[in-house]
Amino acid sequence: MVKKFSTLALVALLALPAVTSAAASPAELEAQIERLTKELGTLKQQMTDLKESTDSTVESINEKAEKWDESSRVQLSGDFRTRLDYVSADTASAYTAMDVARGVTDFIDLGGTNGILKPNAAFGNTPLANFGLTSASLIGNPAAPAPGTLLGNLGPALALGEAGFVTAATGAGLTAQQATDMFALFSNPEAGALVGGMGAQGATVGDLLGGLSSAKNLTGIMKQLSPEARKSIFGNMSNGNLYQPAKATDYDNDTLWTNRLRVNLRAKATEDVEFKARLAMYKSWGMENNPVDYTANAGMGGGAFMLNSLSFDGSSTRQPEDNILRVDRAFMNWNSIGGTPVWFSVGRRPTSDGPPSQFRMGVQDRLATPVAFMDFPFDGLTLGYGYKSFFGVEDFPGKVRFCYGRGFESGPTDNGDGLNDVDFAGISWDVYDKDNRFFSVQSFGAYNMFNVPDNVNFVNPLEFAFWQQDPAFFNPIDKNRNLTLDRANLGNIYHTDAVYTSKVQNLNYFLTGGWSRTKAEGFDELGTSLLGSWWDDPSDKDGYSVYAGVRYDIPESPFKVGLEYNYGTKNWISFTPGNDDLYAAKLATRGHVVEAYGLWDIPAGEAISRFGKAFMRLGYQHYNYNYTGSGFWLGEPLDIDELANDPLSAQFYTPVQDMDQVYVTIEAWF
């Protein structure tokens, strides 16, 4: 347009002299030519300036377009949730590990140099010698206890009853508590028969004292008695004042508010290499800590919800902490390697909220790779292959992946003498994945499993009890006196799970099954192994779980309703520290859980993007536990109803018998 206008103006200027030439003199013509020359020069300059301005504008637009293109390469999405929870949990009566450890150390104290072998100047000799015995003395024949034997020399004092025996024993140099504990042991009929049996085989007092010399030896003797006998002995120790099972109680919290923010990032580095990440903040209202086990044992933990209070790599961003935005996921994918349907992925893995969790969480698409029984954030890698046909069957899409990750890094060791790393490895196979039908199988192993996760410290009840007896016992650089449970590798855990999901009209449904198997290979310093306690011989144990549910999307309505049920057997182990149940992982339950929920899409206009949605969720969960230790691999699972009947059923944290939880969320996905 500018060029056309300039041409017309030039033609007009050139034609003007022709119109006036008849009347003009030579001088006038010369003046007109000079004027036209100047005007033509001005016009040329204007055209040059206009061209430079146009080029500058085009360059600016190109620069902005490039920046806009760079910005569009980073895709942002996310979600925000506010959640309100109510919980009420009934606990079972049970012995605590701290109390039973104190009883065990009392017996060790009695049989050692602080007890019956303690030189005492006030009494002229050790209490053992004052009873007329030495370590070489025979226990004696219970049918005819002879003088000079343990049964022969202690028999008359035991016949006096507790008060008379305590008087005699304190007169020999024992403390009143040691004398009471000794009477509780020797006056018990089963324990007396056990000691008598040792005597009949020619055992000495030294052999018996050796059985009291360590927790391992003592519990080995105790396991030869019935639970009733053990309960009687512990109940009569210290005049029956210390070692009784804790009473059943209930834990309630009327309101617990939490906020959760998650931000997703996705960007391509090259045509076939992309980066994905999710940052997350999850906190409780009014505090920068996890409140679910906050008040137990004066803030030391060990309450009813202890497992969901642990902050370690496998629960990071998944349990409420503070208002810091942490990395939940961060990994890169190299897709279509060599033009084939093979990909490689490495980084912080997308291993939480796997199928079929998406149904109760209000979405239709799967949220993670593994079946929900594996809800454990970790760092690792994947090598995968995608297919569209399966052994000649066309239109049969799926994927198979080899996965590897690290659950615990042990760090440098001295000549290889120390902890091993904890690694995960296995196969995740989406056998069929098309439209609303999905079938997946996963099988993996967790190798060299630890007893104590990173960033977690458990009190060692035995060492703590020794410290209570003698404050000089504590030594922070001595692993046998540091009062904490030292880390140990305990063996392997193998897991195989499968999930099938589908949809019939508006009814979504799923069925999930899991199998866990332990390969126990050792103990920690408390004699705890994979699903074993008190130095029981390590053995392989199998556990099973089933998980089923439906969700009905009400037609022409913003409402959806769902019902789910899961059951776990005695030895079932899930990998779910990253659960989203706040107080206790429902899929870890050794027992039954029923959950009913409803979803309501908030009527707030059209979604701004394909990620956009806003909804509320109201749910109710009922837990009924059959066995202890749900969600953990340490210690023997025990019948909840029998815990108060045996001191060797002592629990490290308060055992929940039944729990009811009501929650409501309001969520915005963007």
SETOR-289013 format. One line per field, with one value per residue (C-alpha): residue number from 0; chain; x, y, z negated. Coordinates in Angstrom, 3 decimals. Layout:
N
i NUM|...
ch A|...
c1 X|...
c2 Y|...
c3 Z|...
***
This chain:
670
i 0|1|2|3|4|5|6|7|8|9|10|11|12|13|14|15|16|17|18|19|20|21|22|23|24|25|26|27|28|29|30|31|32|33|34|35|36|37|38|39|40|41|42|43|44|45|46|47|48|49|50|51|52|53|54|55|56|57|58|59|60|61|62|63|64|65|66|67|68|69|70|71|72|73|74|75|76|77|78|79|80|81|82|83|84|85|86|87|88|89|90|91|92|93|94|95|96|97|98|99|100|101|102|103|104|105|106|107|108|109|110|111|112|113|114|115|116|117|118|119|120|121|122|123|124|125|126|127|128|129|130|131|132|133|134|135|136|137|138|139|140|141|142|143|144|145|146|147|148|149|150|151|152|153|154|155|156|157|158|159|160|161|162|163|164|165|166|167|168|169|170|171|172|173|174|175|176|177|178|179|180|181|182|183|184|185|186|187|188|189|190|191|192|193|194|195|196|197|198|199|200|201|202|203|204|205|206|207|208|209|210|211|212|213|214|215|216|217|218|219|220|221|222|223|224|225|226|227|228|229|230|231|232|233|234|235|236|237|238|239|240|241|242|243|244|245|246|247|248|249|250|251|252|253|254|255|256|257|258|259|260|261|262|263|264|265|266|267|268|269|270|271|272|273|274|275|276|277|278|279|280|281|282|283|284|285|286|287|288|289|290|291|292|293|294|295|296|297|298|299|300|301|302|303|304|305|306|307|308|309|310|311|312|313|314|315|316|317|318|319|320|321|322|323|324|325|326|327|328|329|330|331|332|333|334|335|336|337|338|339|340|341|342|343|344|345|346|347|348|349|350|351|352|353|354|355|356|357|358|359|360|361|362|363|364|365|366|367|368|369|370|371|372|373|374|375|376|377|378|379|380|381|382|383|384|385|386|387|388|389|390|391|392|393|394|395|396|397|398|399|400|401|402|403|404|405|406|407|408|409|410|411|412|413|414|415|416|417|418|419|420|421|422|423|424|425|426|427|428|429|430|431|432|433|434|435|436|437|438|439|440|441|442|443|444|445|446|447|448|449|450|451|452|453|454|455|456|457|458|459|460|461|462|463|464|465|466|467|468|469|470|471|472|473|474|475|476|477|478|479|480|481|482|483|484|485|486|487|488|489|490|491|492|493|494|495|496|497|498|499|500|501|502|503|504|505|506|507|508|509|510|511|512|513|514|515|516|517|518|519|520|521|522|523|524|525|526|527|528|529|530|531|532|533|534|535|536|537|538|539|540|541|542|543|544|545|546|547|548|549|550|551|552|553|554|555|556|557|558|559|560|561|562|563|564|565|566|567|568|569|570|571|572|573|574|575|576|577|578|579|580|581|582|583|584|585|586|587|588|589|590|591|592|593|594|595|596|597|598|599|600|601|602|603|604|605|606|607|608|609|610|611|612|613|614|615|616|617|618|619|620|621|622|623|624|625|626|627|628|629|630|631|632|633|634|635|636|637|638|639|640|641|642|643|644|645|646|647|648|649|650|651|652|653|654|655|656|657|658|659|660|661|662|663|664|665|666|667|668|669
ch A|A|A|A|A|A|A|A|A|A|A|A|A|A|A|A|A|A|A|A|A|A|A|A|A|A|A|A|A|A|A|A|A|A|A|A|A|A|A|A|A|A|A|A|A|A|A|A|A|A|A|A|A|A|A|A|A|A|A|A|A|A|A|A|A|A|A|A|A|A|A|A|A|A|A|A|A|A|A|A|A|A|A|A|A|A|A|A|A|A|A|A|A|A|A|A|A|A|A|A|A|A|A|A|A|A|A|A|A|A|A|A|A|A|A|A|A|A|A|A|A|A|A|A|A|A|A|A|A|A|A|A|A|A|A|A|A|A|A|A|A|A|A|A|A|A|A|A|A|A|A|A|A|A|A|A|A|A|A|A|A|A|A|A|A|A|A|A|A|A|A|A|A|A|A|A|A|A|A|A|A|A|A|A|A|A|A|A|A|A|A|A|A|A|A|A|A|A|A|A|A|A|A|A|A|A|A|A|A|A|A|A|A|A|A|A|A|A|A|A|A|A|A|A|A|A|A|A|A|A|A|A|A|A|A|A|A|A|A|A|A|A|A|A|A|A|A|A|A|A|A|A|A|A|A|A|A|A|A|A|A|A|A|A|A|A|A|A|A|A|A|A|A|A|A|A|A|A|A|A|A|A|A|A|A|A|A|A|A|A|A|A|A|A|A|A|A|A|A|A|A|A|A|A|A|A|A|A|A|A|A|A|A|A|A|A|A|A|A|A|A|A|A|A|A|A|A|A|A|A|A|A|A|A|A|A|A|A|A|A|A|A|A|A|A|A|A|A|A|A|A|A|A|A|A|A|A|A|A|A|A|A|A|A|A|A|A|A|A|A|A|A|A|A|A|A|A|A|A|A|A|A|A|A|A|A|A|A|A|A|A|A|A|A|A|A|A|A|A|A|A|A|A|A|A|A|A|A|A|A|A|A|A|A|A|A|A|A|A|A|A|A|A|A|A|A|A|A|A|A|A|A|A|A|A|A|A|A|A|A|A|A|A|A|A|A|A|A|A|A|A|A|A|A|A|A|A|A|A|A|A|A|A|A|A|A|A|A|A|A|A|A|A|A|A|A|A|A|A|A|A|A|A|A|A|A|A|A|A|A|A|A|A|A|A|A|A|A|A|A|A|A|A|A|A|A|A|A|A|A|A|A|A|A|A|A|A|A|A|A|A|A|A|A|A|A|A|A|A|A|A|A|A|A|A|A|A|A|A|A|A|A|A|A|A|A|A|A|A|A|A|A|A|A|A|A|A|A|A|A|A|A|A|A|A|A|A|A|A|A|A|A|A|A|A|A|A|A|A|A|A|A|A|A|A|A|A|A|A|A|A|A|A|A|A|A|A|A|A|A|A|A|A|A|A|A|A|A|A|A|A|A|A|A|A|A|A|A|A|A|A|A|A|A|A|A|A|A|A|A|A|A|A|A|A|A|A|A|A|A|A|A|A|A|A|A|A|A|A|A|A|A|A|A|A|A|A|A|A|A|A|A|A|A|A|A|A|A|A|A
c1 0.000|2.845|4.633|1.493|0.862|4.460|4.313|1.115|2.589|5.704|3.624|1.569|4.671|6.199|2.978|2.589|5.281|3.592|0.405|2.120|4.984|3.297|3.309|6.547|9.898|13.216|14.009|10.670|11.159|14.566|13.081|10.321|12.832|14.920|11.823|10.684|14.170|14.088|10.591|11.651|14.636|12.390|10.003|12.882|14.042|10.525|10.335|13.713|12.580|9.320|11.187|13.513|10.531|8.734|11.827|12.182|8.539|8.809|12.005|10.318|7.331|9.655|11.557|8.314|7.012|10.184|9.757|6.109|7.169|9.751|7.128|4.674|7.201|6.739|3.334|2.060|-0.803|-1.595|-4.143|-4.989|-6.883|-8.220|-9.256|-11.065|-10.813|-12.511|-11.137|-12.078|-9.993|-10.437|-7.221|-6.632|-5.233|-1.615|1.764|4.103|7.607|9.025|7.443|8.343|11.903|12.122|10.954|13.510|16.352|15.188|15.746|19.112|20.017|18.924|21.086|24.220|26.785|24.179|22.073|22.755|26.463|27.090|29.739|28.200|30.445|27.478|26.549|30.044|29.586|27.501|23.795|24.418|27.117|24.910|22.388|25.189|25.631|28.170|27.846|29.039|26.333|23.796|20.216|19.216|16.583|13.105|11.839|14.363|16.143|19.349|21.117|23.779|21.699|19.679|16.352|17.482|18.763|16.019|13.160|12.643|12.631|10.179|7.893|7.555|5.553|6.370|6.784|8.969|11.093|11.615|12.770|15.225|16.502|17.015|18.822|21.137|21.882|19.263|17.161|13.466|12.565|15.137|13.795|10.217|11.196|13.073|10.030|7.752|9.982|10.691|7.225|5.506|4.583|5.602|8.848|9.558|8.979|11.283|14.049|13.428|13.774|17.141|18.137|17.091|19.463|22.378|22.411|24.214|23.349|25.751|23.695|20.557|22.252|23.477|19.832|19.373|22.487|20.968|17.619|18.070|18.768|16.009|13.325|14.505|13.604|10.384|9.229|9.277|6.508|2.866|1.488|-0.447|2.749|4.583|1.698|1.669|5.430|5.425|2.282|3.904|7.165|7.759|4.684|2.538|2.974|4.847|4.314|0.633|-0.890|-1.932|-5.661|-7.745|-8.567|-9.701|-8.028|-10.199|-9.627|-12.743|-11.146|-7.861|-7.528|-4.840|-3.820|-2.084|-0.670|0.837|2.359|3.106|5.711|6.308|8.772|10.553|14.311|14.337|11.743|12.020|13.350|10.966|11.110|8.284|8.095|5.656|6.300|4.175|3.422|1.312|0.714|-1.733|-3.462|-1.743|1.522|4.721|4.707|2.794|0.072|-1.233|1.150|2.209|1.089|1.962|4.479|5.175|6.002|8.287|5.745|4.533|0.840|-1.957|-0.978|2.806|3.469|1.795|3.914|7.291|9.079|11.473|12.192|9.253|6.729|8.161|5.386|2.839|2.346|1.679|4.827|5.385|4.807|7.946|7.411|9.280|10.057|7.494|8.400|11.179|12.233|13.214|11.889|13.774|10.978|10.992|14.603|15.963|12.479|11.188|8.436|11.113|11.667|14.007|13.118|15.213|14.653|12.201|9.533|5.745|4.915|2.108|-1.689|-1.480|-4.490|-7.243|-6.813|-8.004|-11.658|-12.019|-9.786|-12.265|-10.470|-10.775|-7.171|-4.527|-2.253|0.871|2.576|2.375|-0.674|-1.828|-0.306|2.996|2.582|6.209|7.985|11.570|14.366|15.079|14.828|12.611|13.193|9.905|8.414|4.988|3.031|-0.166|-0.684|-0.086|1.103|-0.783|-3.861|-4.410|-5.602|-4.305|-2.262|-0.093|3.289|5.912|8.561|11.629|11.904|14.769|15.129|16.838|14.916|17.872|21.453|23.845|26.820|30.489|31.292|34.493|35.795|32.233|31.372|28.125|24.704|23.806|21.766|18.062|17.053|13.806|13.652|10.877|8.478|5.382|3.276|0.188|-1.100|-4.039|-4.873|-7.568|-10.495|-11.953|-10.512|-7.196|-5.335|-1.914|0.417|3.501|6.102|9.073|11.493|12.747|16.244|18.150|15.173|15.986|14.442|14.673|14.158|16.421|15.722|13.884|15.062|13.391|14.124|15.698|13.496|16.138|18.894|16.469|15.572|19.258|19.719|16.785|18.580|21.934|22.181|25.901|24.896|24.367|27.183|26.217|29.151|28.622|25.953|25.115|24.520|23.180|19.519|18.416|17.587|20.528|19.853|20.167|19.425|16.830|16.288|14.093|10.414|8.794|5.542|3.178|-0.011|-2.627|-5.444|-8.322|-10.526|-13.405|-16.604|-20.112|-22.127|-21.819|-20.522|-16.756|-15.448|-12.144|-10.666|-7.151|-5.163|-1.789|0.690|3.665|6.415|9.270|12.731|14.000|17.779|18.661|17.725|18.222|19.537|16.063|15.744|13.231|13.178|10.902|7.566|9.394|10.060|12.273|14.939|12.469|14.128|13.764|11.203|9.495|5.932|3.190|0.494|-2.440|-4.803|-7.878|-9.234|-12.453|-14.720|-17.246|-18.003|-21.269|-21.331|-24.938|-26.172|-27.047|-25.794|-22.684|-22.658|-20.647|-20.844|-18.427|-17.947|-14.689|-13.561|-10.163|-8.928|-5.431|-4.301|-2.091|1.248|0.211|2.772|1.988|4.453|2.251|4.081|2.978|-0.715|-3.268|-5.380|-3.789|-4.003|-3.466|-2.919|-6.075|-4.411|-1.895|-4.604|-4.359|-8.078|-11.009|-11.661|-14.873|-14.994|-17.995|-17.642|-19.410|-18.095|-19.788|-18.580|-18.854|-21.160|-18.824|-18.863|-16.897|-13.400|-10.694|-8.387|-8.384|-6.890|-9.557|-12.069|-13.394|-15.148|-15.849|-15.422|-17.130|-16.067|-16.286|-13.807|-14.188|-11.125|-11.314|-7.877|-7.379|-3.601|-0.918|1.724|-0.364|1.866|5.160|7.400|8.954|7.791|5.355|1.737|-0.335|-4.034|-5.349|-7.715|-4.925|-2.350|-3.163|-2.572|1.163|4.083|5.951|3.156|4.449|3.862|6.146|3.178|-0.433|-2.412|-5.671|-8.567|-11.246|-11.154|-13.697|-12.691|-14.815|-13.275|-14.393|-12.258|-12.647|-10.328|-9.400|-7.389|-5.942
c2 0.000|2.343|1.485|2.126|5.503|6.609|5.698|7.700|10.728|10.567|10.343|13.361|15.409|14.551|15.367|18.798|20.508|19.247|21.048|24.380|24.273|26.438|29.533|29.005|30.740|28.889|30.303|29.194|25.726|25.458|26.496|23.930|21.188|22.087|22.058|18.711|17.264|18.284|16.865|13.631|13.355|13.949|11.278|8.811|9.453|8.908|5.611|4.538|5.438|3.561|0.446|0.513|0.872|-2.030|-4.259|-3.403|-4.260|-7.578|-8.417|-7.576|-9.756|-12.624|-12.270|-12.327|-15.277|-17.211|-16.414|-17.402|-20.670|-21.302|-20.648|-23.022|-25.851|-25.976|-27.339|-26.481|-28.120|-29.087|-29.473|-28.006|-29.805|-28.880|-31.869|-32.256|-35.543|-37.038|-40.205|-42.482|-45.576|-48.247|-49.857|-53.289|-54.051|-55.099|-55.231|-52.505|-53.228|-50.717|-52.483|-56.008|-54.915|-53.544|-56.905|-58.754|-56.514|-56.991|-60.735|-60.140|-57.827|-60.485|-63.211|-61.105|-59.138|-56.597|-59.314|-62.770|-62.588|-59.138|-58.981|-57.264|-56.291|-55.754|-59.422|-60.787|-62.522|-62.709|-63.533|-66.817|-67.762|-66.656|-69.236|-71.790|-72.148|-71.600|-71.515|-75.124|-76.292|-78.659|-77.550|-80.851|-83.508|-82.065|-85.420|-85.421|-82.058|-82.594|-80.033|-78.112|-78.010|-75.038|-76.738|-78.089|-74.760|-72.499|-74.891|-74.023|-70.276|-70.697|-72.695|-69.614|-67.796|-64.476|-62.444|-65.075|-65.586|-61.856|-61.584|-64.451|-63.198|-59.631|-61.075|-62.795|-59.507|-59.077|-55.947|-56.208|-56.008|-58.663|-60.916|-60.401|-61.126|-64.246|-65.544|-64.789|-66.967|-69.926|-70.141|-70.474|-74.140|-74.280|-72.433|-74.630|-77.725|-76.345|-75.693|-79.120|-80.674|-78.983|-80.340|-83.840|-83.642|-82.641|-78.906|-76.538|-73.189|-71.670|-73.168|-71.566|-68.212|-68.414|-68.523|-65.206|-63.581|-62.008|-61.137|-63.809|-66.549|-65.423|-65.271|-68.686|-70.012|-68.009|-69.436|-72.885|-71.734|-71.208|-67.688|-68.111|-68.884|-65.924|-63.634|-64.902|-64.405|-60.857|-60.030|-61.052|-59.198|-56.043|-56.806|-56.686|-52.922|-52.565|-55.239|-55.328|-54.909|-51.393|-50.886|-50.642|-47.064|-44.920|-42.231|-39.462|-36.338|-34.359|-32.170|-32.281|-29.859|-30.261|-28.388|-30.017|-28.265|-30.153|-28.532|-30.592|-29.615|-31.145|-30.042|-31.485|-31.221|-32.807|-34.433|-37.720|-36.659|-35.129|-34.117|-34.471|-33.347|-32.800|-30.525|-30.926|-29.194|-31.016|-29.616|-29.559|-26.385|-24.701|-26.644|-27.484|-31.145|-34.385|-34.388|-37.943|-39.311|-36.023|-36.487|-40.154|-40.896|-37.225|-36.564|-39.587|-41.402|-44.971|-44.123|-45.695|-44.046|-44.202|-45.694|-42.777|-40.327|-41.519|-39.063|-40.851|-41.181|-43.504|-41.096|-37.742|-35.351|-38.076|-37.369|-33.876|-32.052|-28.322|-25.674|-26.453|-27.305|-30.585|-32.707|-35.493|-36.710|-35.731|-37.916|-37.826|-40.087|-41.036|-42.195|-44.053|-45.153|-45.824|-45.392|-48.397|-48.550|-48.723|-46.065|-45.409|-43.371|-42.356|-40.204|-39.881|-42.348|-41.880|-44.658|-43.294|-43.396|-46.232|-48.087|-48.470|-45.463|-43.056|-44.017|-42.891|-39.892|-38.478|-38.980|-41.431|-41.741|-43.729|-41.594|-43.780|-46.888|-49.609|-51.319|-49.499|-52.153|-50.476|-46.874|-46.089|-43.046|-43.922|-43.074|-45.436|-46.228|-48.024|-49.691|-50.231|-51.630|-50.836|-53.072|-52.802|-56.509|-59.473|-62.822|-62.261|-60.739|-57.384|-54.284|-55.571|-52.640|-52.859|-52.136|-54.078|-52.468|-53.525|-51.320|-50.797|-48.436|-47.761|-47.739|-47.046|-45.975|-47.420|-45.227|-46.251|-49.301|-50.478|-53.323|-54.187|-54.875|-53.044|-52.387|-53.236|-50.974|-51.716|-52.126|-52.725|-54.600|-56.212|-56.235|-54.080|-55.387|-53.630|-56.710|-54.873|-51.171|-49.857|-47.542|-48.324|-51.829|-52.317|-55.366|-55.132|-57.493|-56.553|-58.687|-57.279|-57.902|-55.651|-56.833|-56.474|-54.893|-52.627|-52.594|-48.819|-46.402|-43.458|-40.322|-42.397|-43.374|-46.066|-46.367|-49.686|-50.780|-53.106|-50.507|-47.911|-50.244|-50.785|-47.007|-46.640|-49.033|-47.288|-43.783|-44.433|-47.108|-44.612|-44.212|-42.542|-44.038|-47.603|-49.314|-51.561|-48.595|-45.774|-46.399|-46.563|-49.529|-49.905|-50.538|-54.034|-55.919|-58.609|-60.337|-59.985|-59.405|-60.524|-59.116|-60.051|-58.078|-57.806|-55.357|-55.425|-52.404|-51.899|-49.962|-51.012|-47.967|-45.728|-48.381|-48.515|-51.583|-53.192|-56.283|-56.398|-59.200|-59.283|-61.875|-61.078|-63.480|-62.951|-64.458|-63.785|-63.934|-62.368|-60.437|-56.982|-56.400|-56.994|-60.387|-59.038|-60.420|-60.257|-61.254|-62.803|-61.833|-62.738|-64.582|-67.044|-69.096|-67.125|-68.640|-67.778|-66.530|-65.780|-63.141|-62.296|-59.440|-58.768|-55.339|-54.723|-51.787|-50.013|-46.410|-45.399|-42.151|-41.007|-40.036|-36.408|-35.550|-34.102|-36.961|-40.172|-42.766|-45.553|-48.534|-50.394|-53.339|-54.826|-57.702|-58.758|-62.004|-62.438|-62.212|-59.695|-56.978|-53.995|-51.328|-48.327|-45.703|-43.209|-43.860|-41.030|-42.221|-39.841|-41.983|-45.559|-47.172|-49.070|-51.396|-52.474|-53.763|-57.270|-57.489|-55.732|-52.209|-50.891|-47.462|-45.602|-42.248|-39.718|-37.187|-33.949|-31.877|-28.250|-26.352|-23.425|-23.066|-24.724|-26.082|-23.673|-26.470|-30.221|-30.494|-28.363|-29.720|-28.796|-31.242|-32.278|-35.750|-37.115|-40.519|-42.943|-45.715|-48.500|-50.534|-53.841|-55.251|-58.970|-58.922|-56.500|-54.760|-53.746|-51.828|-53.068|-56.054|-56.180|-58.624|-61.511|-60.543|-61.434|-61.869|-58.500|-60.185|-62.141|-59.415|-58.967|-62.644|-62.861|-60.532|-61.834|-60.275|-56.840|-54.052|-51.216|-48.963|-48.902|-51.601|-50.423|-52.854|-50.835|-47.412|-45.116|-42.207|-39.573|-37.159|-34.386|-32.689|-29.750|-29.922|-27.839|-29.350|-26.889
c3 0.000|-0.863|2.356|4.465|2.819|3.398|7.083|7.659|5.940|8.078|11.275|10.205|9.481|12.842|14.703|13.098|15.249|18.447|17.504|16.883|19.398|22.008|19.852|17.937|18.682|18.626|15.163|13.823|15.256|13.631|10.273|10.612|11.440|8.383|6.153|7.539|7.006|3.329|2.866|4.531|2.168|-0.839|0.391|0.829|-2.757|-4.052|-2.180|-3.636|-7.175|-6.677|-5.466|-8.493|-10.836|-9.146|-9.374|-13.069|-13.755|-11.926|-13.844|-17.155|-16.286|-15.366|-18.664|-20.649|-18.667|-19.511|-23.203|-23.058|-21.443|-24.197|-26.866|-25.225|-25.506|-29.309|-30.214|-33.692|-35.549|-39.109|-41.834|-45.226|-47.967|-51.369|-53.452|-56.773|-58.706|-61.737|-63.314|-66.194|-66.940|-69.593|-70.752|-72.248|-75.679|-75.229|-76.879|-75.719|-74.480|-76.966|-79.963|-78.886|-78.105|-81.627|-82.983|-80.847|-82.025|-85.631|-85.256|-83.564|-86.434|-88.959|-87.419|-86.984|-88.923|-89.963|-91.526|-92.811|-91.852|-93.285|-96.019|-99.039|-101.926|-104.219|-103.901|-103.677|-100.334|-97.206|-97.667|-95.872|-98.352|-101.224|-99.994|-100.288|-96.534|-93.775|-90.002|-89.961|-92.351|-90.869|-90.434|-91.939|-91.474|-91.969|-93.235|-96.095|-96.396|-98.354|-100.516|-98.627|-95.475|-94.256|-94.865|-98.208|-99.522|-98.111|-98.772|-102.464|-101.708|-98.811|-101.125|-103.330|-100.655|-99.017|-102.210|-103.884|-100.755|-100.280|-103.880|-103.420|-100.056|-101.182|-104.162|-101.686|-99.919|-97.172|-96.829|-97.628|-93.899|-92.979|-95.723|-94.510|-90.912|-91.949|-93.845|-90.848|-88.675|-90.960|-92.511|-89.150|-88.650|-84.969|-85.569|-88.550|-86.447|-83.738|-86.287|-87.767|-84.341|-83.931|-87.325|-86.402|-83.433|-85.656|-84.924|-87.283|-88.792|-86.266|-83.431|-84.841|-85.331|-81.727|-80.696|-82.483|-81.059|-77.929|-76.418|-73.759|-76.324|-78.663|-75.994|-74.815|-78.274|-78.406|-75.074|-76.659|-79.016|-78.185|-77.660|-80.932|-82.832|-81.304|-82.182|-85.761|-86.184|-84.817|-86.751|-90.047|-89.468|-91.480|-93.596|-90.461|-90.130|-86.837|-84.250|-83.435|-79.967|-79.040|-79.136|-75.999|-75.148|-72.254|-70.174|-68.760|-66.742|-65.860|-63.202|-61.368|-58.453|-55.802|-52.653|-49.708|-46.631|-43.702|-40.604|-37.477|-34.887|-31.494|-28.814|-25.807|-25.498|-22.039|-19.843|-21.740|-25.160|-27.650|-31.304|-33.814|-37.413|-40.246|-43.198|-46.299|-49.579|-52.178|-55.641|-58.509|-59.513|-62.422|-62.557|-60.690|-61.691|-61.242|-63.912|-63.634|-66.312|-67.852|-71.470|-72.015|-74.784|-75.488|-71.846|-71.413|-69.229|-69.425|-69.378|-67.403|-64.095|-64.365|-60.934|-59.162|-61.145|-59.882|-57.630|-55.292|-51.584|-50.950|-52.479|-51.389|-50.222|-50.973|-54.679|-56.096|-57.144|-56.597|-53.933|-51.904|-48.244|-47.746|-44.720|-44.532|-41.051|-38.627|-35.721|-32.060|-29.321|-26.176|-23.894|-20.559|-20.910|-17.429|-15.998|-17.970|-20.638|-23.354|-25.981|-28.884|-31.955|-34.974|-38.058|-40.944|-39.905|-39.464|-41.925|-44.111|-43.624|-41.125|-39.709|-40.776|-43.124|-40.433|-40.891|-44.494|-43.842|-41.380|-38.080|-35.211|-34.064|-35.870|-38.064|-38.383|-37.040|-39.729|-41.189|-44.349|-46.647|-45.706|-46.906|-47.674|-46.161|-45.244|-42.828|-39.979|-36.286|-33.798|-30.429|-28.623|-25.432|-24.006|-21.667|-19.620|-18.932|-21.192|-19.816|-16.596|-18.192|-16.524|-18.345|-21.670|-23.071|-26.151|-27.699|-29.589|-31.778|-33.718|-36.799|-39.213|-42.145|-45.449|-48.711|-50.986|-50.356|-52.955|-52.068|-52.289|-54.404|-56.061|-53.879|-52.960|-56.598|-57.261|-55.834|-52.277|-50.029|-49.770|-46.123|-44.256|-40.958|-38.956|-36.034|-35.519|-32.646|-31.306|-29.510|-27.957|-28.039|-25.716|-26.288|-29.714|-29.994|-31.736|-33.037|-34.650|-36.508|-38.488|-40.230|-42.098|-44.914|-47.708|-48.504|-51.810|-53.556|-56.482|-59.933|-60.361|-57.432|-56.739|-58.791|-61.438|-64.913|-66.991|-70.706|-71.659|-74.597|-76.077|-76.059|-77.354|-80.247|-81.096|-81.066|-83.485|-85.827|-85.396|-83.857|-83.200|-80.687|-77.847|-75.335|-72.021|-70.102|-71.312|-69.216|-72.172|-74.483|-72.254|-73.252|-69.601|-67.397|-65.029|-61.363|-59.979|-56.767|-57.399|-54.058|-50.974|-50.340|-47.092|-45.749|-42.945|-42.236|-39.531|-38.806|-36.335|-35.695|-33.302|-32.751|-31.811|-30.797|-33.870|-36.252|-36.829|-38.617|-39.543|-41.153|-42.604|-44.219|-45.940|-47.209|-49.447|-50.482|-52.928|-52.729|-56.255|-56.620|-59.949|-63.087|-64.451|-67.970|-69.448|-67.816|-65.306|-61.778|-58.760|-60.333|-63.296|-66.925|-69.868|-67.851|-66.303|-63.575|-60.311|-57.982|-54.699|-55.105|-52.584|-52.787|-50.541|-49.926|-47.802|-46.891|-44.955|-44.268|-42.099|-41.208|-39.597|-37.622|-37.873|-34.360|-33.679|-37.152|-38.799|-41.325|-41.521|-44.309|-45.123|-47.408|-48.080|-50.199|-50.958|-53.093|-54.123|-55.747|-58.812|-56.982|-54.301|-53.600|-51.399|-50.256|-50.998|-53.113|-50.435|-51.098|-50.996|-53.953|-56.506|-59.653|-58.425|-55.026|-54.233|-51.709|-54.372|-56.693|-58.084|-58.390|-56.723|-55.431|-53.913|-52.270|-50.873|-49.149|-47.005|-44.491|-43.448|-40.495|-41.543|-39.100|-38.453|-34.675|-31.895|-32.462|-31.303|-30.105|-29.629|-33.125|-34.720|-37.213|-40.633|-42.918|-46.484|-47.966|-51.055|-52.369|-55.260|-56.104|-58.653|-59.608|-61.462|-62.302|-62.925|-63.409|-64.525|-62.439|-59.421|-57.034|-58.475|-57.914|-61.409|-64.043|-64.118|-63.341|-66.398|-67.051|-68.259|-70.714|-72.463|-73.078|-76.766|-77.468|-76.855|-77.687|-74.621|-72.527|-73.542|-71.009|-69.928|-69.199|-70.299|-68.449|-66.855|-66.851|-65.048|-63.439|-61.833|-59.650|-57.912|-55.442|-53.141|-50.504|-48.171|-45.193|-42.176|-39.319|-36.831
***
